[in-house]
Amino acid sequence: MIVRRNAETSTPWTLVALAACALFLTTAAGRAEARPHHSSTIAAARMSPLGSRVTIEGTVSTPSGAFASSFFDVGFGVQDDRAGLYVSLQSDVHVVPGDHVRVSGVLADSYGLLVLVPEGPGDVERGPHEHPPVGRRMATGGIGERTEGLLVTVRATITRAPVADDAFGFKLFVDDGSGELQIFVNLQTGIEVASLRVGQKVKITGFSSQFDADYEIDPRFSADVVSLTADDDAACEGEARP
């Protein structure tokens, strides 16, 4: 179970213990149920009630463990051609973008983010490596519930410079004119934020996530945060958005 950053509490591991206990009770009650024989689409899984046991298939979009500093797990994102979902694991299965996986688990909510919680690494079956997913071009104001779990890309101007969020990472804000959006940079990514300034135009790719009431993008690698020149920005004006 994910335990996200919370600057108002000084005992995050207490929350981890409580979450782990709740997960144990949920999974223990469900062990008598047979693992679904057939995979559902990720979109269908996202429509299922919390606590449902589902099996999905898709392509990994984020490396396992990339968001450990704020998610407190070593899970990963997975998506198909329509929807995406975060898989929360405490054991690293060492998947990378492009790996095809079949995952069984229980749907849960973690501070607003819908996650799939397997009982263990054995519930993640790895298939052949495929072409890694490409971020879907979106407006900053378009990032929300309908994009949650997907890999997305925005081109926007930095409106608030990066600031440290305790030991969880860094947050900054961007806007392309359609609405301000939070970007959260986890420590494991190694992304350098010191050179990012207000007014700078950037292209940012990452996992469309949520923490409490805030929707955000979590970039995965240094290559996911690119400074744009005026020429770069002009060349992108003709790009179509989904």
N, C-alpha and C positions, 0 to 999 in steps of 0.2 A: 504494500500500500504506500502510496506517495505521501510524504509529509512535506509540505511546501514551506517556504520562508515565512516567518512571522516575527517581525521586529518587536512585537509586544510581549513575547514570551521568552523567558530565559531558560526554559527546560524543554527544548524541542524533542529530546529523546524520550521524554515522558509520553508525548504524543505518538511517537513511533511505537512504543510498547503497547499503548492502548489500541492503536490501529492494527498492530500485529495480532493482538488478542481477538479483536473483532473479526479479522480475516480468518483466524483459525476456526472460530465458531461457525462462520459462514461456510467455509470449505468443508469442515467436518460434517456439517449437516448435509452437504451436497455430495459426499463421496459415494453414497448409495446410488446416486443417479449415474446412469451410463453416460460416458462421453458421447456427444453427438456424433453419429456416423457420417453425416454429411456437413460440409462447410456451408455457412450462410455468407451472403455478401456482407462486407463491412457496413454498408448502408443499412441493411436489415438488422444487423447486430446493434447498431447505434439506436435503432428504434425499439429495441427490446427493453423490458423493465430492469431496473437495477436488481442485482442478485441472480439474473439469468445466467445459466451456463451455456456458452456458445463456442463454436469452433469457426475460425475465420482463416482465409488464405489471402496473402498479398505480398507485396514487395517492401522490404525494409527501406525506410526513408531517413532514419537517423542512426548513427552508430550506437550500439549498446553502451550505456554508461556516460554518454556525452553530457547529460543534464544532472549528474549525481549531486552536485553541490546545492541544488535547490529542490530536486525531486527526492533526494535521499534514497535512491535506488539505482540499479544499473539496467534499467529497461530501455526500450527503443520504440520508435514510431514505425507503423506499418500502414500501407495504403494499397488500394486497387484503383481502378480507373474512375471511381465515383466518390469514394470516401476514405477516411483514415481514422486511426485509433492508436492510443498509446498503450503499450504492453508493459506492465509494472512487474519487475522481477528483482529479487534480492541476490540472485546469483547471475553472474555475467555469462551469457551464452555466446559472446564474441561475434555478433552479427554486424554486418556493414551494409551501407546502402547498396541495393541491387540484389541482395540475397532474397530468395523466395522462401517464405515460411508458412507453415500451418500451425496455428496456435489455438489451444483450448484453454478456457478459463471462465472466471466469473466477472460480470460487469459490476463496476463500483464507481462511486463518485469521489474525487479527491479535490476538494476546494474548487468545485465547479467543473473540473476537467473529467470527462468520462474516460475510464481506463479499463483495461482487461487484465485481470489478475490470475495467472496460472498458478497451480499448486506448486510447481517447481519447474526446473529446466527441462524435464522430460516431456512437458506439455508443449514444447517448442520443437517442431520438426523442420529441419532445414532442407530445402530443395536446391535446385540449380541456381547459379548466380545469373542475374539478368541485368539489363540496362538499368542503372539507378534512376529513380524518379526525378523529374525536373519540376522546379517550383512553378506553380500556376501564378501567372501575373494577376495581381489584385490591386485595388485601390486601398489605401490605408483605412478608409472608413468602411471598407467591405469585409474587413477581418472580424469574424464573429462566430456564432454557433454553427453556421453553415459551412465554414472552412475549418472548424476545429478538427485536428488530427491529420490535416493535409500538409504537404510541403508547399509553401507559397513564396512569392517574390513581390516586393514592393519597391518602387522608385520614388524617393521622397526627400524632403529637406529636414535636417536635424533641427528640432525646435527646442529641445532641452538636452544639454550636454550629459555625458555619462557620469553617474554617481555610484559609489559603492553601496550595495545593499547588504550590510553586515558581511558575513563570510559566505554568502550565497552566490554572489556575482555582481554584475553591474547592470543598471537599467538606464536607458535613454529613451527619448521620444522623437518620433518623426511624423511628418504630415505632408501629403501631396495635394492638399487643398480640400480633401474629402472628409477629413477628421483626423485628430491626433491619435497616434498608436504607440503603445509601449513596446520596446525591444528589450529582451532580457538576455544577457550574455553570461552563461554559466562558466565557472572557473576552468572546468575540464577541457573546454574548447580551445583554450590558449589564445583566444582572439584579443588582439591589442586594441584597446579603446582610448588610450591617452591622446591619440592624434585626432580624434573625432571632435568637431567643433560645431557650435550653433551656426546655422546658415549653410552648412556643407551639404551638398547633394550626394546621396548614397543610394546604392542598390543593395537591398538586404533580402536574403533568402533564409528560410528556416521553418521550423515546425510551428504550425498555428496552434497556440496553446491558450490556456485560461488559468488565472489565479484569482479566486474570489470573484468579484464582479468585473475584473479587468481582463480583456482579451489582449494577447501579445504574440509576438513572434520570437522564437528561440533559435538563433542561428547555431549551426553545428561546427563549422570550421572557419578558419581565417578567410577562405575564399568566399564565404557567404556574406561578407561585409566589404563592399567595394565602393571606393570614392569615385564619383562621376564628374567628368569635365563637362563644360557647356556643350561640346560636340557630342559626347556620349548621350547626354540628356536629349538633345535634338534628334538624334538618330533613333531614339526609342519612342518618339511621339507617334509613329505609325504602327506600333505594335498593338495587336488585338488583345483584348482582355476577355476572359471567359464570362 
